[in-house]
Amino acid sequence: MAEWFKAPDSSFGPRERVWDQIPLLTFCFLIFLLMGQGFIGFFFFYSHLSF
């Protein structure tokens, strides 16, 4: 049980940090991409409306 409470090994630190950041960066990129497409689609829809 004591192994669970040890400080993490420094040799695995950077790799674990990268694996923690990849999903976050992917999520942020997808949100940015979807918002960008939604904004462009809204702009085209709004520009083709005739008042």
Secondary structure by P-SEA (a helix, b strand, c coil): cccccccccccaaaaaaaaaaaaaaaaaaaaaaaaaaaaaaaaaaaaaccc
